[in-house]
Amino acid sequence: MPYLLFVSRRDINRNVIDLSYDKISDYSGISRKKIPDALTFLSVNGLIRSERQRSDINDFAVSNSYRLSFLESYRHGGTTGRAEIDAVRAQNEF
């Protein structure tokens, strides 16, 4: 189950998990085909929230970020504001 993977890979500064399906599969051993079902299970049971955002790959690509529902739920883009945006930009520049 990817929940423990998400706990271990969570960015504590942004309180978010940014992992592609390929990385989830590599780190957890879950087949890429079964990842949507696993994420749906976690979401339906209120353990994670999924947030869709623009991807850096191209103008049409999107990516998903995940947040753990009961772990520092107050820490998100709306409460950290500009600091989170600046941190993401700085991280992408490297």
C-alpha positions as CSV (number, residue, x, y, z in Angstrom):
1,M,0.0,0.0,0.0
2,P,1.4,3.4,-0.9
3,Y,0.3,5.1,2.3
4,L,3.5,4.2,4.2
5,L,5.5,5.2,1.1
6,F,3.8,8.6,1.2
7,V,4.5,9.0,4.9
8,S,8.2,8.4,4.3
9,R,8.5,10.5,1.1
10,R,6.5,13.5,2.2
11,D,8.2,16.9,1.8
12,I,7.8,18.2,5.4
13,N,8.3,21.8,4.4
14,R,5.4,21.8,1.9
15,N,3.5,18.9,3.4
16,V,3.0,17.3,0.0
17,I,4.1,14.2,-1.8
18,D,5.1,14.6,-5.5
19,L,5.6,11.1,-6.9
20,S,4.9,9.9,-10.4
21,Y,3.3,6.5,-11.0
22,D,6.7,5.2,-12.1
23,K,8.3,6.3,-8.8
24,I,5.4,4.9,-6.7
25,S,5.9,1.6,-8.5
26,D,9.7,1.6,-8.1
27,Y,9.6,2.5,-4.4
28,S,6.7,0.3,-3.4
29,G,6.8,-2.6,-5.8
30,I,3.1,-2.1,-6.7
31,S,2.4,-2.8,-10.3
32,R,1.8,0.5,-12.2
33,K,-1.6,-0.9,-13.3
34,K,-2.8,-1.2,-9.7
35,I,-1.7,2.3,-8.5
36,P,-4.9,4.0,-9.5
37,D,-6.9,1.5,-7.5
38,A,-4.6,1.9,-4.5
39,L,-4.9,5.7,-4.7
40,T,-8.6,5.5,-5.0
41,F,-8.8,3.3,-1.9
42,L,-6.7,5.8,0.1
43,S,-8.8,8.7,-1.2
44,V,-12.2,7.2,-0.6
45,N,-11.2,6.2,2.9
46,G,-10.1,9.8,3.6
47,L,-6.4,9.0,4.1
48,I,-5.1,11.2,1.3
49,R,-6.2,14.1,-0.9
50,S,-5.1,14.5,-4.5
51,E,-4.3,17.8,-6.0
52,R,-3.9,18.3,-9.8
53,Q,-1.4,20.9,-11.0
54,R,0.4,21.9,-14.1
55,S,3.5,19.8,-14.9
56,D,6.9,21.1,-15.9
57,I,7.0,18.7,-18.8
58,N,4.9,20.8,-21.2
59,D,2.0,23.2,-21.4
60,F,-0.6,20.4,-21.6
61,A,0.7,18.0,-19.0
62,V,-0.6,17.7,-15.5
63,S,0.7,16.0,-12.4
64,N,-0.8,15.0,-9.2
65,S,0.4,15.8,-5.7
66,Y,-0.9,14.0,-2.6
67,R,-1.4,15.2,0.9
68,L,-1.9,13.0,4.0
69,S,-5.3,14.0,5.4
70,F,-4.5,13.8,9.2
71,L,-0.9,14.9,9.3
72,E,-0.4,18.7,9.5
73,S,-3.5,19.4,7.5
74,Y,-3.2,23.1,8.2
75,R,0.1,23.3,6.2
76,H,-0.7,23.8,2.6
77,G,-0.3,26.4,-0.2
78,G,-3.1,28.5,1.3
79,T,-1.4,28.9,4.7
80,T,2.2,29.0,3.6
81,G,1.5,31.2,0.6
82,R,4.4,32.8,-1.2
83,A,7.0,30.8,0.7
84,E,5.8,27.5,-0.8
85,I,5.7,29.0,-4.4
86,D,9.2,30.3,-4.0
87,A,10.5,27.0,-2.6
88,V,9.1,25.1,-5.6
89,R,10.6,27.5,-8.0
90,A,14.0,27.3,-6.3
91,Q,13.8,23.5,-6.3
92,N,13.0,23.5,-10.0
93,E,15.9,25.8,-10.9
94,F,18.4,23.1,-9.9
